[in-house]
Each structure stands twice: as C-alpha cells, then as structure tokens.
Amino acid sequence: QVQLVESGGGLVQPGGSLTLSCAVSGSIFRRLGMNWYRQAPGMQREYVAAITIGGTTTYADSVKGRFTITRYNAETTVYLQMNSLKPEDTGVYYCNTLSGGTQYWGQGTQVTVSP
C-alpha cells in the first residue's frame, strides 16, 4: 500500500512560482518512479512530468523549461518546482505512481494562476 499526499498549491500571479510537494508513505519509495499530472476544469487529466528511480526526468512539452521535478529519497518526497507560471497552468495537480500493478494517486492540490 502506497499513500501520496500533495501540498503547496495556491493562488499565484502570472509569471510567479510555486513548489508542490508529494509525501510518499512506505519504505519502497526508492523503488518507485514518480509522476505529476494535472487536470484543468472541464478537461481530462494530463501528464506533466516524471522522474525515474535513477533520477531521469521527462516533461510535457507545455512545461518544459519552466517546471522541474526532483526527488529526495531520504525524505520520501517528490517535488515539482514551477516557474514562469501561466494562466493555462491552472488546475488540480496530482502525484502518481505505479506499484505492484496498481496505480496510486494523491488527493490533489489546487494551483490557480490569475492576475
């Protein structure tokens, strides 16, 4: 069983920054690839970024160069640093992982980018 708890969302002006955190329970964090997804109102959930067990990162084209995903195994936490935020980045951000054939999701954290 894996539990994911996101935090760090909020309201920010365009061009601003936020850092999201995802705390992961369980001792298997080191063996988990971790992902961030987001869902805008009325839209499907979409992939944002991923980090492998070895630290290799990938990003959606829409956030490349602006967002950075990192992981700290000692803290069993994965972060999403978001810079140069745009109104289209608004949505609920979810942490995700796959373990033992089961997808796990956090409860989400709201990010709103607005003047």
Disulfide bonds with the S-S distance in Angstrom:
Cys22-Cys95 2.11
